[in-house]
Amino acid sequence: MRLSCKKGDPGFSDALIADRSLHIYLDGKDICCVCHTADEEQGTAHVYMLNDEGKKYYDPETDDVAQEILTGWVELKHTDSEEHSDAA
């Protein structure tokens, strides 16, 4: 499955993006806060780069947020409130 918050991307879906229970994992690490496009089949995650302070890094050449494509085991997973209550 592919999911993107970028309009025009084949994985764009308003409904899935609005679903706050959906998380994106790369090699087991939750990257939902920095990922704008994830593809489980390709094993790619398009993420915003962060500076040393953990804030989005703006590339002065493009005047936009710097991005990179990470590869690995990508998983789109719904978290369930019952899972969290069982773990407590």
C-alpha positions as CSV (number, residue, x, y, z in Angstrom):
1,M,0.0,0.0,0.0
2,R,1.1,3.5,-0.7
3,L,0.0,6.6,1.2
4,S,0.8,10.2,0.6
5,C,-0.3,13.6,1.9
6,K,0.9,15.2,-1.4
7,K,-1.9,15.9,-3.8
8,G,-1.2,14.4,-7.2
9,D,0.7,11.4,-5.7
10,P,-0.9,8.0,-6.6
11,G,-1.1,7.3,-2.9
12,F,-2.9,10.5,-1.9
13,S,-6.0,9.9,0.3
14,D,-7.8,12.5,2.4
15,A,-9.6,9.9,4.4
16,L,-6.5,7.9,5.3
17,I,-4.5,11.0,6.1
18,A,-7.2,12.3,8.5
19,D,-7.2,8.9,10.3
20,R,-5.0,9.7,13.3
21,S,-4.8,6.0,14.2
22,L,-2.7,5.2,11.2
23,H,1.1,5.2,11.8
24,I,4.0,4.8,9.5
25,Y,6.9,2.7,10.6
26,L,10.4,2.3,9.0
27,D,12.3,-0.7,10.3
28,G,10.1,-0.6,13.4
29,K,10.5,3.1,14.2
30,D,7.4,5.4,14.0
31,I,8.2,8.1,11.4
32,C,4.7,9.5,11.1
33,C,5.7,13.0,12.2
34,V,8.3,13.4,9.4
35,C,7.0,11.2,6.6
36,H,4.9,12.6,3.8
37,T,4.8,9.5,1.4
38,A,5.3,5.9,2.3
39,D,5.2,2.8,0.1
40,E,5.2,-0.6,1.6
41,E,5.7,-2.5,-1.6
42,Q,8.7,-0.4,-2.7
43,G,10.1,-0.2,0.9
44,T,10.5,3.6,0.6
45,A,9.6,6.5,2.9
46,H,9.9,10.1,1.7
47,V,10.7,12.2,4.8
48,Y,11.4,15.8,5.7
49,M,15.0,16.3,7.0
50,L,15.4,17.7,10.5
51,N,18.1,19.9,11.8
52,D,20.1,19.4,15.1
53,E,17.2,20.9,17.0
54,G,14.7,18.4,15.6
55,K,13.0,21.0,13.4
56,K,12.4,20.8,9.7
57,Y,15.5,21.9,7.8
58,Y,14.9,24.5,5.1
59,D,17.2,24.2,2.1
60,P,18.4,27.7,1.2
61,E,18.9,26.7,-2.5
62,T,15.2,25.6,-2.9
63,D,13.7,27.7,-0.1
64,D,11.7,24.6,0.8
65,V,11.9,21.9,3.4
66,A,14.8,19.5,2.6
67,Q,13.7,15.9,1.9
68,E,15.2,12.5,1.6
69,I,14.0,9.0,0.6
70,L,14.8,6.3,3.2
71,T,14.6,2.6,2.4
72,G,13.8,-0.4,4.5
73,W,10.9,-2.3,5.9
74,V,7.9,0.1,5.6
75,E,4.7,-0.6,7.5
76,L,1.4,1.3,7.5
77,K,-0.4,0.2,10.7
78,H,-3.5,1.3,12.5
79,T,-3.0,1.7,16.2
80,D,-5.9,0.5,18.4
81,S,-6.8,2.0,21.7
82,E,-7.3,-1.5,23.0
83,E,-3.7,-2.3,22.2
84,H,-2.5,0.6,24.2
85,S,-4.8,-0.3,27.2
86,D,-3.6,-3.9,27.1
87,A,0.1,-2.8,27.2
88,A,-0.6,-0.7,30.3
